[in-house]
Amino acid sequence: MDTGAYFTVLDRQFSHKAKIGGRDTNIISRGLGTGGRGVSYSQFSELKVGDFAIKNASVTIADLDVDLTGGKSQAAGLLGAEYLGLHGAVFDFNDGTLYLRPKKN
């Protein structure tokens, strides 16, 4: 999870291994303490986070390094604020649990 990131990002190596295609955007992303990185874009009919399904999801694909993932070298990606906010994310810091709920229509 990255509550400081607006967009959800999948690691480029993970995306390649998982055979997730992406469209090149010709956009260079810069973050705090990082150099520029090329960004791709992909869209899914459904993105699952545990048992919670996000319908019609889109993600960016970029190279994630250890500095961006809080030292987790095996991170598949970062769940950004766009989905955390849209789905009423509640963090239980005592249990280390994230709760998401469906959008109200």
C-alpha positions in Angstrom: 0.0 0.0 0.0 1.2 3.5 -0.7 -1.1 6.1 0.7 1.2 8.8 -0.7 0.8 7.5 -4.3 -2.3 8.6 -6.2 -2.2 5.8 -8.8 -1.9 2.1 -8.3 1.4 0.8 -9.8 2.5 -2.7 -10.7 6.1 -3.5 -10.9 7.3 -4.0 -14.5 9.1 -7.3 -13.7 6.0 -8.7 -12.0 3.8 -7.6 -14.9 6.2 -9.3 -17.4 6.2 -12.6 -15.4 2.4 -12.4 -15.0 2.0 -11.8 -18.7 0.2 -8.5 -18.1 0.4 -6.4 -21.2 0.7 -2.7 -21.1 0.5 0.3 -23.4 3.5 2.6 -23.5 2.5 6.1 -22.5 5.7 8.1 -23.3 5.3 9.6 -19.8 8.2 9.8 -17.5 7.3 9.6 -13.8 9.4 11.1 -11.0 9.0 10.5 -7.3 10.6 11.7 -4.2 14.2 10.6 -4.3 13.9 8.7 -7.6 15.0 9.3 -11.1 12.7 9.4 -14.1 11.0 6.1 -15.0 9.0 5.2 -18.1 5.3 4.4 -17.4 3.0 2.0 -19.2 -0.8 1.6 -18.7 -3.0 -1.5 -18.4 -6.7 -2.0 -17.9 -8.5 -5.0 -16.3 -12.1 -6.0 -16.1 -11.4 -7.0 -12.5 -8.5 -6.4 -10.1 -8.6 -8.5 -6.9 -7.0 -7.4 -3.7 -7.5 -10.4 -1.4 -11.2 -11.3 -1.7 -12.2 -7.7 -2.8 -12.7 -7.2 -6.5 -12.3 -3.8 -8.1 -14.3 -3.7 -11.4 -12.9 -2.0 -14.5 -9.6 -1.3 -12.9 -6.6 0.5 -14.5 -3.0 0.5 -13.3 0.2 2.0 -14.2 3.3 -0.2 -14.8 6.7 1.0 -13.9 10.0 -0.2 -12.4 9.7 -0.2 -8.7 12.9 -0.2 -6.6 13.4 -1.1 -2.9 13.3 2.6 -2.0 9.7 2.9 -3.3 8.5 -0.3 -1.7 9.7 0.3 1.8 12.5 -2.3 1.6 10.2 -5.1 0.2 12.2 -6.4 -2.8 9.4 -8.8 -3.7 6.6 -6.2 -3.9 4.3 -6.8 -6.9 3.0 -3.2 -6.8 1.6 -0.4 -4.8 -2.1 0.1 -4.1 -2.7 3.8 -4.6 -5.0 6.4 -3.2 -7.4 6.3 -6.1 -8.7 2.8 -5.1 -8.2 3.3 -1.3 -10.3 6.5 -1.4 -13.0 5.1 -3.8 -13.5 2.0 -1.8 -13.5 3.5 1.7 -10.2 2.0 2.9 -10.0 1.5 6.6 -6.6 0.6 8.1 -6.5 -1.5 11.3 -3.0 -0.8 12.5 -3.3 -3.1 15.5 -4.1 -6.1 13.3 -2.3 -5.0 10.2 -5.5 -5.4 8.2 -6.9 -3.3 5.4 -10.7 -3.2 4.8 -12.2 -2.1 1.5 -15.9 -1.8 0.8 -17.9 -1.5 -2.5 -18.7 2.0 -3.7 -22.3 3.2 -3.0 -24.3 3.9 -6.1 
